[in-house]
Amino acid sequence: MRKGNIIAKQYADNKVDCFIYAVEKSLDSYKFNLLHNKQMFISQLKSRNLATRTIDEGAMDESGGVHFSEYVAILSGNDDLLEKTKLEKKLAVLESERQAYHRNKGNAKGKLNEKTSEIEKNNVFIGRFTRDWDYLNKVAPVDEETGLRPNPLRLDGVDSDNIEILGNRLAAINQKARTEDDYMKIGTLFDFRILVRTEKTYNGDTQALQNKFMVEGLDGVKYTYHNGYIAKDPKLAVMYFINALERIPGMIEKREKDNAELSKGLPVLRQIVADTWPKETELKQLGEELAALNRKIQLTLKPVDRHESGEGGGPEVEGQKTVSGSDVVPDLPRQAKHVPSMEIVSPARELKKIS
């Protein structure tokens, strides 16, 4: 194995030309290369090394072999067939490039639609968040001295604004409410509705019920704080809903950052979608050349009836025709030779019947 490697390197350094020999009317070399390529594919499949495999039909060299149609064209000796094979190979390469281009263009179009839809969705939420935030600042501005907002929380069934009473009521709702995965209104804060929802949680095989609290915005957006879990302390429990609304600026900022990140790739995607494949004209031209060459080959292979007139003004002699259903190739028409007429000689004696 070491000696073979040295010889191969020496050949490569000296740039020795490698020739592939083919025997007329034989495809032994092609079959050998075909089996070699199959064995190479099987070996790569077993070793999970398919990523390094390349397919190059028509590359006539010592490693890639030669495409079947090109091999047949070479053995036939017909230059038109060989040229046809080369054009078909170029056409196949361009078709493959066009498919890859349109596949990439389709992927880019899908990504563009996805990002555009996500940006529009974020803009809708930003508009809804902004409306709730503007309304909160209008009806409950921050006190300049304390830095706090008014918190006129109202709970259904409670006529007091005492923090202890409201906190105890929230604790009782948290313990006893069962909404069956639905939203239940329990109070108001300005024009915002206060809701509670019972959700199922699982810890292994154990199922538990957990109530989550939220405040609903003007457009139906539901804001939570601390993942929806109410605090046990009455003062913190009453401040829960104001704290949930205070998260609106951060939510707006997050959506805007997401839109900025999504917008970075939009110009490139729009350019890919708007562009056209630059080799469309070349592909069309190759198709026309191949069609013209096919017509030329068909005219060459089509049998033609030929008529030649004989010498001396004799009757025309019909040329040889290809026999239907046979492989006989007609010979080239040759000039008919004059054959002298034969004289009929009368018999000297009368013929007698032999019994």
N, C-alpha and C positions, 0 to 999 in steps of 0.2 A: 504494500500500500504506500509506503514511503517513496519507493522508486517511481511509482506511477505519478505521485504528486509532483516530484521533481521534473519529470518529463513534461507534464502538463504546464508547469511554470516556465520551462524553457521554451516551449512552443509559444506561449503567450508573450514572452519577452521578445522573441525573434519575429513575432507577427507572421507566423506561418499560416498560409491560406488552407482552409479545410474544405475539401470537396465532397459532395454527396453524389454517389453514382447510382444510376437507375438503369435497370435492364428493360429494354423495350418489351411492351406487353406483359409487364410483371409489376406487381405492387408489393413485393416482398419487403422492401425497405420501409415502405409506408406502414405495413402491418407491424413490422418490428418496432417502429417509433410509436405506433398506437399502443401496443402492449407496454412499452416503456413508460408512456405517459399515464396509462391506467395504473401501473404499479406505483408510480410516483404519487399519484393521487391517493391511493390506498394507504401508502406509507404516511403521507401527511395527515390523512384522516385519523389513523391510529395514534399518531404522535401529537394530535391536536395542534397542528402547525399549519392549518389551512390559510392563515392570514398572510403567509409568505407566498402563496401560490399565485401565479400569473397565467393568463390565457392569451396566447398570441397566435392566432391562426394565420398561416401564410408566412411565418418567419422561417426562412430556410436556413437553418444552421445545425450544428452538431448536437444541440441540446433541445431545441424546440421542434425539430422535424419540419414537416411541410403539410399544408392543408390538402385534403384529399382531392378537391376539385382542381387545385393548382397542379398537383402531382399528375392527375389524369391529363390535364391540358399540356403539360410538358411532354409527356410520353406520346401524345397524339401528333405532335409536330405542327399543330395548327396555331399560328400566332394570334389569330382572332379569338380562339378559345382562351388562350393565356391572358390576352388583354381583357377579355370579359371577366375572367376570374379576378384579376387585379381590380377592375372597376367594382365588382361585387364586394370585394373585401373593403375598399375605401368607402363604399356606400354603407356597408354594415357598420363600420366604425363611426361614420357620421350619424347614422340612425341611433346608435348607442349613445353618442354624445348628446344628441337632441333629446332622447328620453331622459338622460340624467339631468339635462338642463331644465326640462319642463318639470321633472320631479322636484328639483331644488326650488324652482319657481313656485310650484304648488305648496311646498313646505313653507316657503317664505310668505306666501299669501295667507296660509293658515295662521302662522305666527303673527302676521300683521293684524289680521282680524281679531285674534285672541287678545293682543295687547291693546288694540283700539277699543275693544269691548270692555276690557278691564279699566282702562282710563275713563271711559264714559260712566262706568258703574261707580268708580271712585268720585267722579265729579258730582254725580247725583247725591251720593252720601255726604259729600262736602257741603252741598247746598242745603241738605236737610239739617246737618249739624249746625251750620251757620245760622239758620233760621231759629233753631232752639236757643243757641247761645245769645243771639241778638235779643230774643224775647226775654231771656233770663236777666240780661243786663238792663233791660228796660224796666221790668217790674220789680227787680230785686238788685239794685246796684250795690256795689261793695261800699261799706262805710269807711270813710277816709281815716277815721280815728282808730277803729278797732280792726279794720281789714276783714270784717266778716259780713256776710249777707243776712238779711232777714230770713227766717225759717218758719213761715206760718203753716206748719204741717197740720192737716186735718185727717183724722181717721174716722171711718164710718162707725157709728154707734158710740162715739166718744165726744162729749160736748166741752171738754177741757183742753186747754193748751199747755197744761203742766207737763214738764219734761218727764217726771217720774211716771205719771199716769200714761202718757203716750208710750214711753219705753216699756212699761209692763204690758200694755195692750199688744205691742209688737212681739214681745216675748211669748204671750199666750197664742197669738196667731202662728208664730213659728213652731210652736209645740203641737197645736191641734189642727191646723188647716190641712185639708186634703182636696186638691183640685183636680186630680186625675190627669196630669199633664196639660191642663188648661190654665189660662190666665184668669185670676179672680181679682177684681178691683176691691181695695180695702181703704182707699182714701184719696186725697188730692193734695197737691202742692202748687199753688197758683192755678194755672190751667193744665198742669201736668197730672196724669193719673198715676196713683201708686198701686202696683200690682204685686201679687205673690203667685208662685207656681210650684207645685209639688212634683219633684222629679225622682225617678228610681235610680239608686246607685247600688253597685254590686261589689262585694268584697269576697272574692272566691265564689262559693256557693251561697253566700249569705246576701239576701236582698234587704235594702234599707230605703226609707223614704226621707227625702231632704227638701225642705222648703227654701226657695230662692226669691229674693225681693228685688224689685226694679222700679224705675220711674220711666213712664212712657212719654216721649216727646210729642210735639204738635203733629208731626207727620208719621207717628207710629214707631219711631225708633226707640228701642228699649235700652236704657243705660243702667249699668250695674256698677257696684263698688265691692271690692274684696270678693270677687267671684260670686256675688249674690248672697253671701252669708251675712246675716244680721249679727251685730255684736250683742253680747249679754248686758253690757253696761247701758243703762237707759239713755244717758246723754249721747254716747256714741251711736246708739241705735237710732235716735231721732235725727242726728246729723248725717245719717247714711245717705239719704236721698239728695241732699245738697252736695255732698262729696261726689256722688255719682255724676251730677250735672257739671261739676267742676272739671271732670275729665274730658269735656268736649274739646277744648283747644288742643290737647294732646292727640285726640283722635283725628282732628282736622289736619294737624301737622303730619301725622303718620301717612294719611292718604295722599297728601301733597308730595311727600318724599317718594311714595310708591309710584306716583305718576311721573315724577322726574326721572326715576330709574327706568320705568317702562318707555319713556320717550327717547331715551338715548339711542336705541336701535331702530327707531322708526324711519329715519331718512334712508338708511341702507336697505331696509326691507321694502320701502316704497320704490327705491331705484331698481331693485331686483324684479319686482312685480311689473314695473313700467317698461323695462327693457325687453327687447326681442332677441331671439337667437341670431348671432351674427353670421352663421354659416348656412342660413336657409337658402341663399342664392346658389352657393356652391353645391349643396345637396340636390337642388333642382337641376342644375347643369349636369351633374354626374348621372342623374336619372335619365335625362334626355340622351346623353352619350351612350348609356347602357342600352336604352331602347333602340337607338340607331344601330349599334353593334349587333344586337340580337336580330334585327331585320336583315343585316348583311350576312350573318351566319346562316339564317334560314334560307336566304336566296342562294347561298353557296351550296347548301346541302340538298336543295330541292331538285328532283330529277327533271330534266328538260328534254322534250322531244326535238330531235334534230333531223332535217331532211337535206340531202345532198343530191344534186343532179348528176347523172352519169356523163361520161365523155361522149362526144359525137351526137349530142342531142337525144340520147336515149331516154327511156322513161326514168322518172325519179325513183330512187331506192330509199325506202323508209329506214331510218336509223334504228339501232338497237334500243330497246326500252327495258327499264327495270322490271323484272318479273314481280308481280304483286305477291307480297307475303314471303319474299326470299331475301337473302343477303347478297345477291349477285349485284355487283357494281357494273354498270354498262361501260364498255370500252369506248374510247374516243372514236367518233365517226371517221371512217376511212373512205378514200375515194374508190368507188366501185370500178373494178377492172372490166374491160370489154372481153366477153367470151364469144368466140366465133360460133356461128350456128352449125348445128350438126345436120349432115345430109342423111336422108332416109334412103337406104339402099334396098332395092327390091330383091327378094330372095330369088336365087337362080332356079331353084327347083321348088316344086310345090311341096308343102309340108304334109306329111302323112300322119294320120292318127295311129298311135301305137296302142294296141289293146293291152 
